[in-house]
Amino acid sequence: MPSEIELCSQFGVSRTAVREALRMLSAKGLITIIKGKGMFVRESSSDMITDHMHLYLQLNVERNCVIDIVHARQIIEPSMAALAAINHTHEDSDRLQADIEEFKSCDGGFAQLALLDMKFHLDISKASQNSLMPLILAPIHKLIPEIKSSVYATNVDAKESALKWHQQILDGILNRDHEKARNAMIQHLQIAEEHAEKMLKIQASISKV
């Protein structure tokens, strides 16, 4: 980008006005200011949107929002899986199968399991070929890793259950059976809610000790 002095000259405004405008653009993530090098326009990406939404959720959603998150996912993700069954590409199917294999072989602990679990769901959102789905789901999923880690730590069958339902969801997607994909996701997230409720009860009982 032009320097501050050049911008002042180009637009006929004071340096104070230019600096305030640049500060606002930087806060919105639209430009990067590197001291001693200059100002650069950031490449447009979905992260610019999802990062802002994630920050908003972090600042404005109450800490104990676990069940709200599950319920939001229950509204969004079954239809997302159905769309993925209809619209996925060969690249999508390869990526989703690789996600399951990586999840299956994971021995990196609960935090790594949680990240791989969420990656599978986010890749389904991309496979839907609806450009809004990843933008809607990503900020919600960025709130989940800590929650999922606790779920895996307090439910001994959580990984086995997730793997079972991930495979059934994927089978529906690969067979372009949108109803099977939708129903498998519904059942998967119902069990996820049960696991979350159990985790919250265990945490509550520990906090009372």
N, C-alpha and C positions, 0 to 999 in steps of 0.2 A: 504494500500500500504506500501512497505518498506520505511524506513526513508531516508532522503537525504543522510546520510553517507553510508547506505547500497546500495543505487542506484549508488553512486559514485564508490563504490567497485565493484559492479556487472558489470557496463558498462565501468569501467576504464576511467572515465572522471572527470573533476574538479567539485567542488561544485557549481561554477558559472554557468557552463553549465547545471547542473541538475536543478538549480533554474530557469533558463531561460526556460527550457523545461517544468517545472511544471507550470510556470506562463502562458505559451501559452496554455497548456491543461486546466487550470482553466478558462482562457478567453474564450475558446471554449465551456465551460460548460461540459467538459468531466470528470473533477474531482472536488471535493470539499476539500478545505484546512481549517481545523478547528484548530485554534491556541491552543496548549496545548493538543490536542487529536490526530492529525495526518492527513493523506491524504486519501481520500476515492474516489473510482470510482463511478461516478453517474450512476444510473440506466438509461438505454437507454429509451427514450420516444419521442413521437411526439412533445412534447413541446420544446425539444432541437432544433428542426428544425424550428418550427413556431415562436418561440420567436426571433430567429436570423433574420428570414425573416421580422417579424414585426418591429424589430429595424431598419433594413435597410430601409423599407418603410417610417418609421417615419423620418429618417434622410435625405432621398433623394427625397421623393415625395413632391412636392409643397403643401403649406398649402391649397390652393383652388383646391382640387382634387375631389370634391364631385361627379361631373358628370363622371369623369374618373372611379371612384369606381363603380358607377351604371353600366356603360358600361361594365366593366370587369365582373361584376356579370351577366349581360345579355348574355355574351358569355359562361360563365361556367355553370350557375345554371340550365337552362332548360334541358340540357343533363344529368346533375346530377340527376334531379328529375325523368327523364325517366329511368335512371339506377336503382334508388330506387324503382320504380314501378315494375321493373323486378326482382330485387334481394333481396328485403327486407325480413327480418325474422319476426317472431311473436314478438320478443323482440323489434325490430325496430318500428313495428306498435304500440305497447303499449306505447313506449316512445314518439312517435310523437303525439298520441292522448292525452297523458298527457301534452305535451307541449302546445297544443291548449287550453286545459281546464285551465291550469295555466295562459296563456295569457289572456283568456277571463275573468277570475276572478280577474285579477291584478288591484289593486288600489294603487299601491306604487309609482305612479308618472311616468313622462316621461322616466327617466333614467332606471327604472325597466322594463318598457314596451320595451325599446330598447334592453335590455339584453335578455329578453324572446323571442323577435322577432328573434334575431340572433341565439338563441339556437335552435329554430325550424329549421332554415336553416342549421345549422351545423349538426344537427341530421339527416337531409335528406342526407347530404354528407356521413355520416357514413352508412346510410341505403343503399347507392349505392353499398356497398361492394367492392368499388374500393379504395385501400389503399392510393392512391395519392390524392383523392378528398378532404379529410379533411386537408391534408397538404397544398394544394393549397388555399383552402378557408379560413382557420383559420386566417392567417396573414392579409388578406384583411378585414375580419370581425372584427378584433381587432381595426381597424381604424374607425369602424362605430358607436359605441355607442353614442359618442357625436353628430355625424351627425343625427342619428335617433332620439335622444332626441329633437333636434331642429325641425326636421320634425314633430314629434308629437305635439310639442308646437305651430307650425304655421299652421297646417292643422287639422281642427276640426274633419274631417272624416277619418283621417289616421288610427286610431285603428280599426274602423269598416271595412274599406277597407282591411286592412291587415288580419283581422279575416276572412272575406269573402273569400279572395283568398287563405289563408292558408288552409281553409277547403276544397276548390276545389282541391288544389294540393294534399292534403291528400286523398281525395276521389279517385283521379286517382291512387295514389300509392297503397291504400288498395285494389282497384279493379284490380290491376296489368294492368292498362290501361296506357301504357307509353306515348301515344300521348296526352291523356287528362292531365296527369301530366306535360308533357312538355309545352303544350299550356297554361295551367293555370299559370305556372311559368313565361312564356313570358309576359302574360298580367299583372300579378302581378308586375313584374319589370318595365314594361312600365309605370304603374301608379306610382310606386316608383320614377321613373325619373321625372314625372310631379310634384310630391310632393316636390322633391328636388329642382327643378327649382323655384317653388313658394317660398320655404324657402329662397333660395339665393336672390331672388328679394326683399323679405321683409327685410332681413338682410342688403342688399345694401341700401335700402331706409332709414333705421334707421341710418346707419352710416353716411349718408349725412346730417342728422338733426343736 
